[in-house]
Amino acid sequence: MGETGTERKEPRPYTPREIVAELDKYVIGQHNAKRSVAIALRNRWRRQRVEKDLRDEIAPKNIIMIGPTGVGKTEIARRLSKLAQSPFLKIEASKFTEVGYVGRDVESMVRDLTELAVNMVRAEEMAKVMVKAREMAEERMLDLLLPPPRRGAQKAEGRENSPEGAETGTSPELVLANSVKSSPTRERLRKMLREGKLDNRMVELELSQRQIPVVEIFSNAGMEDIDFNLKEMFSSLLPKKTKRRRVKVPEGLELLAEEESQKLVDMDRVSSLAVEKVEQAGIIFLDEIDKIAGRESTHGPDVSREGVQRDLLPIVEGTTVSTRYGMVKTDHILFIAAGAFHVSKPSDLIPELQGRFPIRVELESLTKADFVRILTEPQNALIKQYKALLETEGIDLTFSEDAIAEIAEIASLVNQRMENIGARRLHTVLERLLDEISFEAPDRSEKKIAIDAGYVRKKLVEIIQDEDLSRYIL
């Protein structure tokens, strides 16, 4: 319990069928995309169990998800990050730019992923030593609640209580410190502390705080880590600063336990485990990849599109990136890319980059039936969200089946007439529908509200009929 040397126990990985079942709780339809993602995730676990010589040869099968906005690409990524049990980073490809232009360096995504992994491993290691840390925090708290006697009294009491200490050569101060720590008063105080009888007492803590100077670096590609390295260098040269805080006993115990657990964690071990985790199980979700697809343009902001692809290529193919925690190889990081590809096509990507994304999955546009399911089935369904929000005002909001069908019909119709923004259209339709109820909720005397198809039509039919108005409102 609490030893850092104990063997790491990995959580049981999900099977592909379990991954799809978990994704089904939040994302409606898109079965093919879920299957591809589930297989790719399971293959990470399978690869770890292959003999080492062959393991290094097995490259991850990167995926491109193609589909219009609002059909679930990003939602699949969000939910996957909770199931992955490994470092997971979601980032927009449009944030990057070619070397030489203003924008983020593509290697920064690997540094960000490594930072996430370090935080993840540090939290795991701190959890392992938390029992020991809490014991140490309790002792520090008792020292604060029961300060040791003054120096003059210490010597007199030390001679009186422990004459044999002098004979054996043990210092009277050490003998006294041990006797104070096991004194009946301290034990009574410990009992009161554990029973919560001291919870309302205030204590003043002295917590260590690293003094890091502000170093401003105008960073461009390849320069983003200099800022961190300079801060690390200066912080090791400067003395540690302490900060005094006055808090209640329970909060003080938590603060002390956190500080003690940080002292017990070996950060060198954390760094090496985090780098290994990134290299062997890291996942990067590249959203909006269609924004960097397309050949060179002679003017305007598109000038660096192909340049970004060429900068991305070595990262996806496998290279070594320098981070604060050491060199990180990207050969076995799984990349999942997603894009609407309205204007461009996956074939507009440079051939080398296309070759690094062998699995392509097309997500279907959502139908009226899908909208009905999205409104009601997922654990975070929109209808459930609005009911829970208005319940805080004492409003009992109910939707009839024909009302839900009418909302789905209107959302589907508006998507056909105008830009198809998928399930996001449901947000705008529902906000407009419940606008009056949400505004008047705190002042309403009638707390039961039933929404039927007639109410939906009454609120929205005029906007639907006036196409110019619906362009602005829905």
Secondary structure as the mmCIF struct_conf table of DSSP 4:
data_model
#
loop_
_struct_conf.conf_type_id
_struct_conf.id
_struct_conf.beg_label_comp_id
_struct_conf.beg_label_asym_id
_struct_conf.beg_label_seq_id
_struct_conf.end_label_comp_id
_struct_conf.end_label_asym_id
_struct_conf.end_label_seq_id
TURN_TY1_P TURN_TY1_P1 THR A 4 GLY A 5
BEND BEND1 THR A 6 THR A 6
HELX_LH_PP_P HELX_LH_PP_P1 GLU A 7 ARG A 8
HELX_LH_PP_P HELX_LH_PP_P2 GLU A 10 THR A 15
HELX_RH_AL_P HELX_RH_AL_P1 PRO A 16 ASP A 24
TURN_TY1_P TURN_TY1_P2 LYS A 25 TYR A 26
BEND BEND2 GLY A 29 GLY A 29
HELX_RH_AL_P HELX_RH_AL_P2 HIS A 31 GLN A 48
TURN_TY1_P TURN_TY1_P3 ARG A 49 ARG A 49
BEND BEND3 VAL A 50 VAL A 50
HELX_RH_AL_P HELX_RH_AL_P3 LYS A 52 ARG A 55
TURN_TY1_P TURN_TY1_P4 ASP A 56 GLU A 57
STRN STRN1 ILE A 63 ILE A 66
TURN_TY1_P TURN_TY1_P5 THR A 69 GLY A 70
BEND BEND4 VAL A 71 GLY A 72
HELX_RH_AL_P HELX_RH_AL_P4 LYS A 73 LEU A 83
BEND BEND5 ALA A 84 ALA A 84
BEND BEND6 SER A 86 SER A 86
STRN STRN2 PHE A 88 GLU A 92
HELX_RH_3T_P HELX_RH_3T_P1 ALA A 93 LYS A 95
STRN STRN3 PHE A 96 PHE A 96
TURN_TY1_P TURN_TY1_P6 VAL A 99 GLY A 100
BEND BEND7 TYR A 101 GLY A 103
STRN STRN4 ARG A 104 ARG A 104
TURN_TY1_P TURN_TY1_P7 VAL A 106 GLU A 107
HELX_RH_AL_P HELX_RH_AL_P5 SER A 108 LEU A 145
BEND BEND8 LEU A 146 LEU A 146
HELX_LH_PP_P HELX_LH_PP_P3 PRO A 147 ARG A 150
HELX_RH_AL_P HELX_RH_AL_P6 ARG A 151 ASN A 161
HELX_RH_AL_P HELX_RH_AL_P7 PRO A 163 THR A 168
TURN_TY1_P TURN_TY1_P8 GLY A 169 GLY A 169
HELX_RH_AL_P HELX_RH_AL_P8 PRO A 172 LYS A 181
TURN_TY1_P TURN_TY1_P9 SER A 182 SER A 182
HELX_RH_AL_P HELX_RH_AL_P9 PRO A 184 ARG A 194
TURN_TY1_P TURN_TY1_P10 GLU A 195 ASN A 200
STRN STRN5 MET A 202 GLN A 209
TURN_TY1_P TURN_TY1_P11 ALA A 221 GLY A 222
TURN_TY1_P TURN_TY1_P12 GLU A 224 ASP A 225
HELX_RH_AL_P HELX_RH_AL_P10 ILE A 226 LEU A 237
BEND BEND9 LEU A 238 LEU A 238
HELX_LH_PP_P HELX_LH_PP_P4 PRO A 239 LYS A 240
STRN STRN6 LYS A 241 LYS A 248
HELX_RH_AL_P HELX_RH_AL_P11 VAL A 249 LEU A 264
BEND BEND10 VAL A 265 VAL A 265
HELX_RH_AL_P HELX_RH_AL_P12 MET A 267 ALA A 281
STRN STRN7 ILE A 283 ASP A 287
HELX_RH_3T_P HELX_RH_3T_P2 ILE A 289 ILE A 292
BEND BEND11 GLY A 294 GLY A 294
BEND BEND12 THR A 298 HIS A 299
HELX_RH_3T_P HELX_RH_3T_P3 GLY A 300 SER A 304
HELX_RH_AL_P HELX_RH_AL_P13 ARG A 305 GLU A 317
STRN STRN8 THR A 320 THR A 323
TURN_TY1_P TURN_TY1_P13 ARG A 324 TYR A 325
STRN STRN9 GLY A 326 LYS A 329
TURN_TY1_P TURN_TY1_P14 ASP A 331 HIS A 332
STRN STRN10 LEU A 334 GLY A 339
BEND BEND13 HIS A 342 SER A 344
HELX_RH_3T_P HELX_RH_3T_P4 PRO A 346 ASP A 348
BEND BEND14 LEU A 349 LEU A 349
HELX_RH_AL_P HELX_RH_AL_P14 PRO A 351 GLY A 355
TURN_TY1_P TURN_TY1_P15 ARG A 356 ARG A 356
STRN STRN11 ILE A 359 GLU A 362
HELX_LH_PP_P HELX_LH_PP_P5 LEU A 363 LEU A 366
HELX_RH_AL_P HELX_RH_AL_P15 LYS A 368 THR A 376
BEND BEND15 GLU A 377 PRO A 378
TURN_TY1_P TURN_TY1_P16 GLN A 379 ASN A 380
HELX_RH_AL_P HELX_RH_AL_P16 LEU A 382 GLU A 391
TURN_TY1_P TURN_TY1_P17 THR A 392 GLY A 394
STRN STRN12 ASP A 396 PHE A 399
HELX_RH_AL_P HELX_RH_AL_P17 GLU A 401 ARG A 417
BEND BEND16 MET A 418 MET A 418
TURN_TY1_P TURN_TY1_P18 GLY A 422 ALA A 423
HELX_RH_AL_P HELX_RH_AL_P18 ARG A 424 LEU A 433
TURN_TY1_P TURN_TY1_P19 LEU A 434 LEU A 434
HELX_RH_AL_P HELX_RH_AL_P19 ASP A 435 GLU A 440
HELX_RH_3T_P HELX_RH_3T_P5 ALA A 441 ASP A 443
BEND BEND17 SER A 445 SER A 445
STRN STRN13 LYS A 448 ILE A 451
HELX_RH_AL_P HELX_RH_AL_P20 ALA A 453 GLN A 465
HELX_RH_AL_P HELX_RH_AL_P21 GLU A 467 ILE A 473
#
